[in-house]
Structure formats: structure tokens, C-alpha cells
Amino acid sequence: MLKIAKIVKTYATHEEATFKAVTKACSAATSLQIAPEVLNDPAAFEKFQQVQG
């Protein structure tokens, strides 16, 4: 019985790591990142807005 408990615990640890990695990747894919230089340069900011669609 102890072997089954160890297998389940190992699997749960793997699933937690996978969930965290997927959540982090999704968050990064949907986040907006813009450099301060672009925010402070009206021409660069206009170009940024144009490429955003």
C-alpha cells in the first residue's frame, strides 16, 4: 500500500509542476509588455499602437 501512496504523491507533484508551468506560459502569452522608452516617445508609442491591431 505504501508503494501506491508514493506513486500518487509523485504523480501529484508532477501535475502541480505542469499546472504551474502552463499557467505561467498562458499568463506571459496574454500579457502586455512595453518598454518605458516606448511610452515616453510619442512616435514609438503610435507605432506600437498600430501594430497591436
C-alpha positions, 0 to 999 in steps of 0.5 A: 500500500505504501508503494501506491501512496508514493506513486500518487504523491509523485504523480501529484507533484508532477501535475502541480509542476505542469499546472504551474508551468502552463499557467505561467506560459498562458499568463506571459502569452496574454500579457502586455509588455512595453518598454518605458522608452516606448511610452515616453516617445510619442512616435514609438508609442503610435507605432506600437499602437498600430501594430497591436491591431 
